[in-house]
Amino acid sequence: MELEDFRCRALDLAHSRGLVLCAMPPKVSAVTAVLECVAHALNHGLYVVVMLADSLAHGFVQEKIEKLLPKGPARDRVQYRIGATPPEIAEIFARHDPGPAINQGLLIHRPDGFLLTEAQTFLLQRAFADCDSVALSPLTGGRSAMTVLVQATLSNSMAGPHPLPFFAKLDRATYIVTERECYERYADSHIAWHLRPNLQPRRCIVGTDLGILVGSFVTRSESLWALILEGRAGRAIANLFEETLSGWRAPEAALQSEVGSIAPALCKVFVYQNVRKRYLQAAACLGFVREPQAVWESFLNLPTRIWPKAPVHGDMHADNARVRGEDTIIIDLARVVLGPPSADPACMEVWIAFQLPPSQYGVDEGQWLATVKELFAVHHVLTPPAAPPDSSLPWLRDAVLQTRHVALASSPSVDYAITLALYLLRRAMFEPDADAPQADSTRRTWAWILGCQLLEGVQALCLEYREAA
């Protein structure tokens, strides 16, 4: 195809493998004038080869292309070649799998008011290219992701047209690649197949801006959060940490022992520069004044500790676990990192204690405050109390204490207290829930206060140890 044709008609790349741009003299200017075709080709899964005469032209054309392409994994499918021969380029394309071709006839059924962008529609048309139609239902996603339940009708399946439902997560391309790598690196061989979603690699696609992750949806299950609110989650919480994540949390799973403070290993959990002023001001109105930088410095001044380094989920909360029978299934593995085993239970415990329940549960905020003040006092963190039979908010106490007992079985109590303090303080980094801003703002303010107080309790304990020594 001549370069002039790029300007006057859209490229039909549905069944192509690669795109060659010959930026050789005298075509350099002509190529740089039609570089928008590169993003179009990459979004269709093609490999792009740019042929060049010398290194000067290489630098010039690459700079032009990278101005048009966002930083991300799609750039890896652009290759710049000086002196390449046609057989070499043909071999590159023969070895490249572009993925499924777009199915522009795919019928996408969605609820009223649920809108899709052109880029999101394009990814769905490629990911479900073997389908006649898909029906979408929105699911809870992350701050940037759109996650949907997909009921697909296959075009030509020997097993029948109605497969089990899928989940599809659409997010920035770099996030999708990271999450897929987390599944492959940390889940495939370390979490039993029936205790996690299973990806459909052929349907997972990355473009220049967005990507899509598709996997099996966890059917006939309940959210762990729903079980907690109903006071029947004790066994499910234990199974999550002791069975589902045993490949990460067992003593023999530790990759190595780290020597140092726990706080720097979790430096992304609490970023003191991100603490919202509204919570500092609200705490000051209650007579509690602490500066975020000074709080972080206090973490750094804690004594050196030895702790095992192993995979941690990174976003462990009760909506990221599903329960089916005796199995607790972990989902959303986008943020798996290496860290201390205290991180996941601490994240879960703080989320349970400070997340606003749905309005139908009618939680009395005065009772809630009294309960969390008691639960997160340093002496109760180090030695969890027994829940009295007539205690207020028994579902909250039971879930928090069950999580804490699991945590303290694998982490020293001081390590766990430090980690809990970090996750409490993390709540002050984010704006309140838009559905209940006043109530959530109050809870985040108290998370800040109780996190600071827990840290100060740990400091006092460490000082006693030093003086006794």
C-alpha positions in Angstrom: 0.0 0.0 0.0 1.3 3.4 -0.9 1.8 5.9 1.9 -0.6 8.4 0.3 -3.4 5.8 0.8 -3.0 6.1 4.6 -4.4 9.6 4.4 -7.5 8.9 2.5 -8.9 5.6 3.8 -8.9 3.7 7.1 -6.7 0.6 7.2 -8.6 -2.7 7.5 -6.2 -4.6 9.8 -8.6 -7.3 11.0 -6.6 -10.2 9.8 -3.1 -8.7 9.5 0.0 -9.7 11.4 2.3 -6.8 10.8 2.9 -3.3 9.4 6.1 -2.2 7.7 6.9 1.5 7.4 9.8 2.1 5.0 11.3 5.4 6.3 14.2 5.2 3.7 15.2 8.1 1.5 13.3 9.8 0.0 10.2 8.6 2.1 11.2 9.9 5.6 8.9 12.9 5.5 6.1 10.9 4.0 6.3 8.3 6.8 6.4 10.9 9.6 3.2 12.4 8.1 1.2 9.2 8.6 2.5 7.9 11.9 -1.0 7.8 13.4 -1.3 4.4 11.6 1.1 3.0 14.1 -1.3 3.3 17.0 -4.1 1.9 14.8 -1.9 -1.1 14.0 -0.8 -1.7 17.6 -4.4 -1.7 18.8 -5.2 -4.4 16.3 -2.3 -6.5 17.8 0.1 -6.0 14.9 3.8 -5.9 15.0 5.3 -2.8 13.5 8.7 -2.7 11.8 10.2 0.7 10.8 12.9 0.4 8.1 15.6 3.0 8.3 18.7 4.0 6.5 20.9 5.0 9.4 21.0 5.8 13.2 20.3 9.5 12.6 17.0 8.7 10.9 16.3 6.0 13.6 16.5 8.6 16.4 14.4 11.1 14.5 11.6 8.7 13.6 11.6 7.0 17.0 11.2 10.3 18.7 8.2 11.2 16.5 6.5 7.8 17.1 7.0 7.9 20.9 5.4 11.3 21.0 2.3 9.7 19.6 2.4 6.5 21.7 1.8 6.6 25.4 4.5 4.9 27.5 3.5 1.3 27.9 3.7 -2.3 26.7 2.5 -1.5 23.1 5.8 0.2 22.4 7.5 -3.2 22.7 5.8 -4.2 19.5 7.6 -1.4 17.5 11.0 -2.4 16.1 13.4 -0.1 14.3 15.6 -1.9 11.8 18.6 -0.5 9.8 19.4 -2.6 6.7 16.7 -5.2 7.3 15.9 -7.6 4.4 12.4 -8.6 3.4 13.0 -12.3 4.5 14.0 -11.0 8.0 10.8 -8.9 8.3 8.7 -11.8 7.0 10.2 -14.0 9.7 9.4 -11.5 12.4 5.7 -11.3 11.3 5.5 -15.1 11.0 6.5 -15.6 14.6 4.1 -12.9 15.9 0.6 -13.8 17.1 -1.6 -10.6 16.8 -4.4 -12.2 18.8 -8.1 -12.3 17.9 -9.3 -10.1 15.0 -12.0 -7.6 15.7 -15.6 -8.7 15.4 -17.4 -5.5 14.5 -20.7 -7.4 14.3 -20.6 -8.3 18.1 -23.8 -7.3 19.8 -23.1 -5.7 23.2 -26.0 -5.6 25.6 -25.6 -3.3 28.6 -27.8 -1.8 31.3 -29.4 1.6 30.6 -27.0 4.4 31.6 -24.0 2.1 31.4 -21.8 3.8 28.8 -18.8 2.4 26.9 -16.1 4.4 25.2 -15.0 3.7 21.7 -11.8 2.2 23.0 -13.6 -0.1 25.5 -16.0 -1.3 22.8 -13.1 -2.0 20.5 -11.4 -4.2 23.1 -14.6 -6.1 23.9 -15.0 -6.7 20.1 -11.6 -8.3 20.0 -11.6 -10.2 23.3 -15.0 -11.7 22.4 -14.5 -12.0 18.7 -15.7 -15.6 18.7 -19.1 -14.6 20.1 -22.4 -13.4 18.5 -23.3 -11.3 21.6 -22.3 -10.4 25.1 -24.4 -9.1 28.0 -22.6 -6.9 30.5 -23.3 -6.3 34.1 -21.1 -3.8 36.1 -19.1 -5.1 39.0 -17.2 -3.3 41.7 -13.8 -2.3 40.3 -10.7 -0.3 41.3 -10.3 3.5 41.1 -9.4 3.4 37.4 -10.7 0.1 36.2 -14.1 -0.8 34.7 -15.0 -4.4 35.7 -18.0 -6.2 34.2 -19.6 -9.6 34.4 -19.9 -11.0 30.8 -22.5 -13.5 29.7 -21.4 -14.5 26.3 -23.1 -16.3 23.4 -20.5 -18.2 21.4 -20.7 -18.3 17.6 -19.5 -21.8 16.9 -18.8 -23.9 20.0 -19.0 -27.7 20.0 -19.9 -27.5 23.7 -22.8 -25.2 23.2 -23.3 -21.5 22.8 -23.5 -20.5 26.5 -20.3 -20.8 28.4 -19.9 -20.1 32.1 -19.7 -16.3 32.8 -16.5 -14.3 32.5 -15.2 -11.3 34.2 -13.6 -8.6 32.1 -11.5 -5.8 33.5 -10.6 -2.8 31.4 -7.9 -0.5 32.6 -4.7 1.3 31.6 -2.5 -1.0 29.5 0.3 -1.0 32.0 -2.0 -2.0 34.8 -3.4 -4.9 32.8 0.0 -6.2 31.9 1.1 -5.9 35.6 -2.0 -7.8 36.8 -1.5 -10.6 34.2 2.1 -10.9 35.3 1.0 -11.2 38.9 -1.4 -14.1 38.0 1.4 -15.9 36.2 4.1 -15.2 38.7 2.3 -15.5 42.0 -1.0 -17.4 41.5 -0.7 -20.0 38.8 1.6 -22.3 40.8 0.9 -21.0 44.3 -2.9 -20.7 44.7 -5.1 -23.7 43.9 -7.0 -23.3 40.6 -10.4 -23.5 42.3 -9.4 -20.8 44.9 -8.7 -18.0 42.3 -10.1 -16.8 39.0 -8.5 -18.4 36.0 -7.5 -16.1 33.1 -8.4 -16.7 29.5 -5.1 -15.8 27.9 -6.5 -15.6 24.3 -9.0 -12.9 25.4 -6.4 -10.8 27.3 -5.4 -7.9 25.0 -3.3 -4.8 25.4 -3.5 -1.7 23.2 -1.7 1.6 23.2 -3.8 3.1 26.0 -6.1 0.4 27.4 -6.0 -3.3 28.0 -8.5 -6.0 28.9 -8.1 -8.9 31.3 -10.7 -11.7 30.9 -11.0 -14.7 33.2 -13.5 -17.1 34.8 -16.1 -15.5 37.0 -16.6 -17.0 40.5 -20.1 -18.3 40.2 -22.5 -19.3 43.0 -20.5 -17.4 45.6 -21.0 -14.7 48.2 -18.8 -11.7 49.0 -16.9 -12.2 52.2 -18.1 -8.8 53.3 -21.7 -10.0 53.2 -20.8 -12.9 55.4 -19.0 -10.6 57.9 -22.0 -8.3 58.1 -24.2 -11.4 58.9 -21.8 -12.6 61.6 -20.9 -15.9 59.8 -17.5 -15.3 58.4 -15.2 -16.8 61.0 -14.4 -20.0 59.1 -14.1 -18.2 55.8 -11.5 -15.7 57.1 -9.4 -18.6 58.5 -9.7 -20.5 55.3 -8.6 -17.4 53.3 -5.3 -17.1 55.1 -4.6 -20.7 56.1 -5.8 -22.5 53.0 -6.2 -20.2 50.0 -3.0 -18.3 50.6 -1.0 -21.1 52.2 1.4 -21.1 49.3 2.3 -17.6 50.2 2.0 -17.6 54.0 3.5 -21.0 55.1 6.9 -20.6 56.8 8.6 -22.4 54.0 7.1 -20.0 51.5 9.3 -17.1 52.6 11.8 -16.2 49.9 14.3 -14.8 52.4 14.6 -13.1 55.7 14.9 -9.3 55.7 16.7 -7.3 58.3 15.5 -3.8 58.8 12.4 -1.8 59.6 9.0 -3.1 58.3 7.8 0.4 57.5 10.1 1.1 54.5 9.1 -2.3 53.0 5.5 -1.0 53.0 6.4 2.6 52.0 3.6 2.6 49.4 1.0 1.7 52.0 1.4 5.0 53.9 2.7 8.0 51.9 2.8 10.8 54.4 2.7 13.5 51.7 -0.8 12.2 50.6 -2.5 12.7 53.9 -5.6 14.9 53.4 -5.7 18.1 55.3 -9.3 17.7 56.0 -8.5 14.8 58.4 -5.7 16.7 60.1 -8.0 19.6 60.7 -10.8 17.4 62.0 -8.4 15.6 64.3 -7.1 19.0 65.5 -10.7 20.0 66.4 -10.7 16.9 68.6 -7.5 18.1 70.3 -5.2 15.7 68.4 -2.4 17.2 66.4 0.3 15.3 64.6 2.3 16.2 61.5 2.4 13.4 58.8 6.2 13.8 58.2 6.9 13.5 61.9 4.7 10.4 62.0 6.6 8.8 59.2 10.0 9.6 60.8 8.8 7.8 63.9 8.3 4.6 61.8 11.8 5.0 60.4 13.2 5.4 64.0 11.8 2.1 65.2 14.4 -0.6 66.0 15.6 -3.0 63.3 13.7 -6.2 63.0 14.0 -9.5 61.2 11.0 -10.6 59.1 10.3 -13.1 56.3 9.7 -11.8 52.8 6.9 -13.4 50.8 4.1 -12.5 48.3 1.3 -10.4 49.7 -1.9 -9.5 47.9 -1.5 -5.8 48.3 -5.2 -4.9 48.4 -6.7 -7.4 50.8 -10.3 -6.5 51.7 -13.5 -8.3 52.1 -14.9 -7.4 48.7 -11.8 -9.0 47.1 -12.7 -12.5 48.5 -15.6 -14.7 47.5 -17.0 -17.6 49.5 -18.4 -20.7 48.0 -19.2 -23.6 50.4 -16.0 -24.1 52.4 -13.8 -22.3 49.9 -12.7 -18.7 50.2 -11.6 -17.5 46.7 -9.3 -14.6 46.3 -9.8 -12.2 43.4 -8.1 -9.1 41.9 -4.4 -9.9 42.0 -3.4 -6.6 40.4 -1.2 -5.4 43.3 0.7 -8.5 44.5 4.2 -7.6 45.8 6.8 -9.0 48.1 6.5 -8.0 51.7 5.9 -9.1 55.3 3.2 -11.6 56.0 1.6 -9.2 58.5 0.5 -6.9 55.6 -2.6 -8.8 54.2 -4.3 -9.5 57.6 -3.6 -5.9 58.7 -5.1 -4.5 55.5 -8.2 -6.8 55.8 -8.7 -6.0 59.5 -8.6 -2.2 59.1 -10.9 -2.4 56.1 -13.4 -4.4 58.0 -13.3 -2.1 61.0 -13.5 1.2 59.1 -15.5 0.4 55.9 -19.0 1.9 56.0 -21.6 -0.9 55.9 -24.7 -0.5 53.7 -27.3 1.7 55.2 -29.7 -1.1 55.9 -27.4 -2.4 58.6 -28.0 0.8 60.7 -24.7 0.9 62.6 -24.7 3.3 65.5 -21.6 5.4 65.0 -21.2 6.0 68.7 -21.0 2.2 69.3 -18.7 1.9 66.4 -16.3 4.5 67.7 -16.2 2.8 71.2 -15.6 -0.5 69.6 -12.7 0.5 67.3 -11.0 2.5 70.1 -11.0 -0.6 72.2 -9.9 -3.0 69.4 -7.0 -0.8 68.2 -5.6 0.1 71.6 -2.0 -1.1 71.7 -2.5 -3.6 74.5 -5.4 -5.2 72.7 -3.5 -5.4 69.5 -0.6 -7.2 71.2 -2.9 -9.5 73.2 -6.3 -9.7 71.5 -9.2 -9.6 74.0 -12.0 -12.2 74.2 -15.3 -10.8 72.9 -17.8 -10.5 75.7 -21.1 -12.3 74.8 -23.2 -9.0 75.1 -20.7 -6.8 73.2 -21.9 -4.2 70.7 -21.3 -4.8 67.0 -20.5 -8.5 67.5 -20.0 -9.1 63.7 -17.3 -6.4 63.6 -15.5 -7.7 66.7 -15.6 -11.3 65.6 -14.3 -10.6 62.1 -11.5 -8.3 63.4 -10.4 -10.7 66.1 -10.5 -13.7 63.9 -8.3 -11.9 61.4 -6.0 -10.8 64.2 -5.6 -14.3 65.6 -4.7 -15.6 62.2 -2.1 -12.8 61.8 -0.5 -13.3 65.2 0.0 -17.0 64.4 2.5 -16.1 61.7 3.8 -12.6 62.8 5.3 -11.3 66.0 2.9 -9.0 67.8 5.0 -5.9 67.5 5.5 -6.5 63.8 1.8 -6.8 63.4 1.1 -3.6 65.5 3.5 -1.6 63.3 1.8 -2.9 60.1 -1.7 -2.2 61.5 -0.6 1.4 62.3 0.5 1.9 58.7 -2.8 0.6 57.3 -4.8 2.8 59.8 -2.9 5.8 58.6 -3.4 4.9 55.0 -7.2 5.6 55.4 -6.3 9.3 55.7 -4.7 9.4 52.3 -8.0 9.2 50.4 -11.1 11.3 50.0 -14.3 10.2 51.8 -16.9 8.0 50.1 -19.1 10.1 47.9 -22.2 8.2 49.0 -21.7 9.1 52.7 -19.0 11.7 52.9 -19.6 13.0 56.4 -19.7 9.6 58.1 -16.8 8.3 56.1 -14.8 11.4 56.8 -15.3 10.9 60.5 -14.1 7.3 60.2 -11.0 8.3 58.3 -10.2 10.9 60.9 -10.4 8.3 63.6 -8.3 5.9 61.6 -5.6 8.7 61.5 -5.9 9.3 65.3 -5.9 5.6 66.2 -3.0 4.8 63.8 -0.9 7.5 65.4 -1.7 6.3 68.9 -0.9 2.7 68.1 2.5 3.8 66.7 3.2 5.8 69.9 2.2 2.7 71.9 4.7 0.6 70.0 7.4 3.3 70.5 6.8 3.3 74.2 7.1 -0.5 74.3 10.3 -0.5 72.3 11.7 2.1 74.7 10.8 -0.2 77.7 12.6 -3.1 76.0 15.8 -1.0 75.5 15.8 0.3 79.0 15.3 -3.2 80.4 18.2 -4.5 78.3 
